Amino acid sequence: MTIDRFDPTPIYLQIAAIIIKRIWQGDLETRDPIPSESQMVTEYGIGRETARHVVAHLREQGWVFTIARRGTYVAPRDQWPTGER
């Protein structure tokens, strides 16, 4: 999946949507790690700050949780945003 730099949707939201789609499709399951900031930087050609925005957005929405110095993981299904089920 790719991002569209001409789309008015902010890049961090496009990447977050890609990760959410991967969660829904089962490519990323509960407690699986999501791509690291470094992986996002490399894969999508974005800056580290944009990658941080992706993770922060997913965490604020309830899709993921972060363990300090370990990584960010897919949250259990019952914690996902209610409007997205």
C-alpha positions in Angstrom: 0.0 0.0 0.0 1.3 3.4 -0.8 0.6 7.0 0.3 -0.6 9.7 -2.1 1.4 12.9 -1.6 -1.2 14.8 -3.7 -4.1 13.8 -1.4 -5.1 16.6 0.9 -5.3 14.0 3.8 -2.2 14.4 6.0 0.4 11.7 5.4 0.4 10.5 9.0 -3.4 9.8 8.7 -2.9 8.0 5.4 -0.2 5.7 7.0 -2.4 5.2 10.1 -5.3 4.1 7.7 -2.9 1.6 6.1 -2.0 0.1 9.4 -5.6 0.0 10.5 -6.5 -1.8 7.3 -3.7 -4.3 8.0 -5.2 -4.9 11.5 -8.7 -5.4 10.0 -7.4 -7.8 7.4 -5.6 -9.8 10.0 -2.1 -9.1 8.7 -1.5 -7.6 12.2 -3.2 -9.4 15.1 -3.7 -8.5 18.7 -0.3 -8.0 20.4 1.6 -8.1 17.2 4.1 -5.2 16.8 3.3 -2.5 14.3 6.1 -1.3 12.1 8.6 0.7 14.1 9.2 4.4 13.5 12.4 3.5 11.7 10.6 1.0 9.5 8.0 3.6 8.6 10.7 6.2 7.8 12.3 3.7 5.4 9.1 2.2 3.9 7.2 5.4 3.3 10.0 7.9 2.9 8.8 10.1 5.7 10.5 11.9 8.6 10.7 10.5 12.1 8.4 13.2 13.4 5.7 12.0 10.9 6.2 8.4 12.1 5.7 9.6 15.7 2.5 11.3 14.7 1.3 8.0 13.2 2.0 6.1 16.4 0.5 8.8 18.6 -2.7 8.9 16.5 -3.2 5.1 16.6 -2.6 5.1 20.3 -5.0 8.0 20.9 -7.6 6.2 18.9 -7.2 2.9 20.8 -5.7 0.8 18.1 -2.3 0.2 19.7 -0.5 0.4 23.0 3.2 1.2 23.6 5.6 -0.5 26.0 8.5 1.8 26.8 11.7 0.7 25.1 10.0 -2.4 23.7 7.7 -1.2 20.9 4.1 -0.5 19.9 1.6 -3.4 19.6 -1.9 -3.9 18.3 -4.4 -3.5 21.1 -6.9 -6.3 22.0 -10.0 -6.2 19.8 -12.3 -5.1 22.6 -10.3 -1.9 23.0 -10.6 -0.8 19.4 -12.6 2.3 18.6 -16.3 1.5 18.7 -17.1 3.2 15.5 -14.6 1.1 13.6 -15.9 -2.4 14.5 
